[in-house]
Structure formats: structure tokens, C-alpha cells
Amino acid sequence: MSQPPWTPTFDFYIATLDGDPAAIALDMGAADHAPIETHTRRLAVRIKMKEARPDGLRAREEFDALTAVEERIAEAIGYELEGWMVGRVVYRGSADVFFYVPAAQAEDEERLAECIERNCGDYEVASQWSDDSTWKFYFEFLWPDRATMQTMANRRVLAQLEEAGDDPKHVRPVDHFAFFDDEKTCTSAAAALREHGFVVDPPAEREDGSWSLQFHREDALADGRIDAVTTEILEVIGEDEGAYDGWGCPVAATN
């Protein structure tokens, strides 16, 4: 089985595509290596659900069976076609699984058909090839935007806090961190953050000439509140103006 030159690291997020929800999973580990010159063809395998939820996502009753089919097909494509799975989009009653495959292997339609037929069970499955030597689809479609990337990071911090016994409904001081290329931009961001109710520490110059900013505000974390907070911060700190570096807070134990 062909192994990619990275350790597969899958994460997921929920997005909206053409007005409908989509559950998107992707191998974040590929980003530091792609594009790979040996794998220039993109393969999309569409598995039609039998009983999707009304919103088009997976029903709990079908989750295990559908996942098993995806895993069998992905393993077969890895062995037979040297394909690397990089993502999945669940949307409008289908699960689309995406691979990058060597061009020579992509010409073997018979082996692809066999991979699908042997492993699809009683699911309806279709496939489609595309040229994508730059991995544009991975970077421009599957890759999350800045705010979504932060919500994924938030989820990991919330999980760590939960393990420590945290009650996310408690309001508590939350500390935030950001970096800027120059003092002027840092000072401007500090002023804007104060207008949003944050207590801002004095900007600090770093050894490399960049500037850091720490700021604080009392907030709860539950029910998506921390996602709203970080989105608010990212709107203040423009994408070309600075880099938000996450947050931390004390554990607020459940009573």
C-alpha cells in the first residue's frame, strides 16, 4: 500500500454549501507536503446514502455501515491504485470521498471498478477523475477558512478543559494572544480590541522585531460562545494585519 510522506491527521468542520449543511473532513497533515508531483489526478468517489437526515447529513442509524464502506473502498484504492485519501464531504445525501492518485494508475478504470464493486456492499457508488497537479481542490475547497480553522482549534482546547473537569457555562477571564509585524499595526489593533470590551496589555516588542499583544475579557465558553468570541477577534485583526495565536483560561470546575 502506498503511504503518503506525512502522518495522516484528519479533522472536521461543518460548512454551508449552496445553502445546505456539509460535514467536511480533511487530512490536515497533507498541507505541508502538497502538491506531490507523483499524485496529479484527483479521484472523487460518491457513496449515496440510503436514509439521510432531512438536512442531508448522515443519520445515526446509518453511520456505522456507511463508514465501513468508505473505509473499505479507501483501503482498496490505497492498495490497488496507490491513492491517498485526503478528504470527505457529506452533503445532500451523499458522502464524497477524495483521493490523489498517480496519473498512470488513474488510467486503470478496470481496477478502480473492481475496488468499488468488491467493497461497496449494497450502496450505490459513482466515481469521477479530474486533473489537479497543484492540488487546488484540496487547498481551495476542502481547506477551511481562517475563522473555521480557529473553531477547530477551539474544539481541541474545549476537549482538554473538559478532561480537566471544566464547566464551560461558567463566565471566567479568557486570555488571548496575537502577533503583528510592526508597532503601528499592533497599537491600532489594541485600540480596536478595547472598543470591543477587551482589557489590553501594553504591546511588547519581540526579539525578531515583531510585536505581541495579550488581551483579556470575561466570557463563557459553552454553546458556541467561544467560537463567536474568536470570530469577533479575527474580524478586528484583519487577515493581512496580524496573526491571532489562540486563547487560554483557568479551569472553572463543575460544582
N, C-alpha and C positions, 0 to 999 in steps of 0.2 A: 504493500500500500504506500502510495506517495505521501510523504509528510511535508507540510509547509515549513519554511525556515523560521517559524515562530511558534510559540506555545499558544494554541487556540484559547482565547479568553472571551467568552460570549457574555454579552449584557443585553438588556432590552429596554424599550421605551414605548409609550403609546403616542401616536400621532394622528392627525386628521388628513385623509386623502380624499379630495373631491367631496368633502362634506361628510365622509363616513370615517369611523374609527379604524385604525390599523395598529396592530401589535407588531412591532419591528424588533427583531433580534439580529445582532451582528457580532462578528468576531473582531473585537477591538484590537486584538494583537496584530492583525494584518496591517494596520495603518503605518507602522514604522518600517515596513518592508515593501509594500506595494508601490508601484506596479512591479510584477515579476515578469521578466521578458520571456520566460518559458510558458507562461499561462496567459494566453492572449484572447481566449474565447470564453465568453460568458454563457453559462447554461442555466436556464430557468426551468424548474420542474414544478408544475402546478398540480396540487392534490385537492380535488374538490371534496368539501366536507359533505357528510350525509345529512346532518342536522345541526346547522349553525345556529347560534343565538340570533335573536331578532336584529341585533346590531351588526351581524356578520362575523363576529369573532367566535372562537371555539366554545362549544358547550362543555361543561364539566364532564358530562356523561361520555363524550367522545374524545376527551383529551388524551387518555392513555393509548387508545387504538390509533389515533392519528399520529401521535408522537412516535409510536413504534414503527409505523410505515415510513415516516420521514427518516428515522434513524437507519432503517434497513436500506432504503434507497441511497442515502448519503454514504453509507459504508460500501455499498456495491459500486457506486460511481468512483469512490476513492480507490478501490482495488482495481477495477476494470479500466477506468479512463484516466486515472491519476488526477482526479478532480478534487479541488479543495472547497469545501463548503464555507461560505463567508457570511451568509445571512438568510433570514427568513422574513417574509411579510405575510401576516394573517389579515385578510381583508375581504369583505363582501363574500363570505362563504367559501373561501379558498385559502390554502396555505401554499405560498410560492417560495420555493427553496432555491437559493442561488449558489452557483459554483463557478470557479475559474478553472479552465481545463486547457492542457496543451493543444495547440492547433492540430497537430497530427492525430491526436486521439479524438478530436471533435468530428473528424470525418467518418468515424466508425459508428454510423447510425444503428447498425445491427446490434452491436454490443450495448449501446445505450438502451435500445428497445428491450433487450434481454434483462438488463439491470432493473428496469422498471417492471417488466412483466413478472419477474421472479419474486418481487418484493412488494408489489402494490396491494396484494390481497384482493378484496372486492371494492377497492377505491378506484375512482376514475382519475387517471393521471395523464397529463399532457406535458410536452417539453418544447423548448424553443432555444435556438442558438443565436448569439449575437457577437460581432467583433467588438472587442473592448480592450485593446492593448494598454490603454492608460488607466484602466480600472475606474473609469469615470463614474460608472453606476455605483460602485462602492463608495466613492468619496462624495458624490454629489446627490445621491438619492438615499442610500442606506445610512450614511453618516449623519448623526444628529446635529442640530444647530446648537449655538452656544448656550442658550437657556436650557434646552433639553439635556445637554451634556451635564449641566450643573445639577439638574434634578436627579440624574442618575447618580452623581456623586453624593447628593443629599441622602438618597436612599441607603447608600452604604454607611454613612455616618449614623443615620437613624437606627440601622440594624445594630451597630456597635453600642449605641446608647441603650437600646432595648436589652441587649445582653447584660448590660451593667445595671439593669433594673430601673431604667428611666421611665417616667410618666410624661409623654410628650405634650399632654394638655396643660402642664404647669408653665406659667409665664416665668421666664428667667433671663438674666443677661446673656446675650449671644454675642460673641466676639467675631469680627470679620476682618479679613486681610486682603490687601490689594497692592499691586506694584505698578509703577509708572516710569516712563523713560526720563522724565525731567521734572524739575521742581514746579514749574508753572502748571503743568497738567495735573500734578498731584495736588497742588493747592486749590486749583479750580474744582477738582472732584471733591475735596474735603468740604468746600463751601456748599456744593450741591447736596452732599450727603447730610450736612447739618439741617438743610431745609426739609429733609425727609425724616427728621427726628432722631438722627444718629448722633451720639456723642463721639467726637473725632479726636484722636490723639494728635499731637504735633507731627507733621511729616518728618520722616527720617531719611537721610541720605545713606545709601549703601556703599560698600567698598568699590563696586563696579560702576558707580556714578548714577545708577538708577535710584528711584525713591520708593519708599514703602509707606503704607498707611494702614493704621489699625483703627477700627471704629466699632461702636457697640450700640446695642439697643435691646430693650427688653421685649421679648416675643415668645409666644408659644410655638410649638413645632408640629402639632397634630393637624390632621385633616387638610394637608397640603399647605399649611401656613408657611412653613419654611421655604417651600418652592416659590410661593408668592413673594416672600422677602428677597430671595436671591434674584428672582426675575426683576424686581424693583431695583436692586443694586446694579444689575447688568445694564438696565436702561439708563442709569445715571452714569455708569462708567462705560462709555462708548467702546465698541469693539476695537477701534483703532487708537484709543486713548489710554487704555490701561488693561491690566490683567487681574481679574478677581481670583483670589487664591483660597477661597473657601471660608469655612466658619468652624467655631468650636464653642462649647458651653459646658457648664458644670452639670452633672447628673442630678436631675430632680426626681428623687426616689418616690415610688408609689407609697401612699400612706397605708 
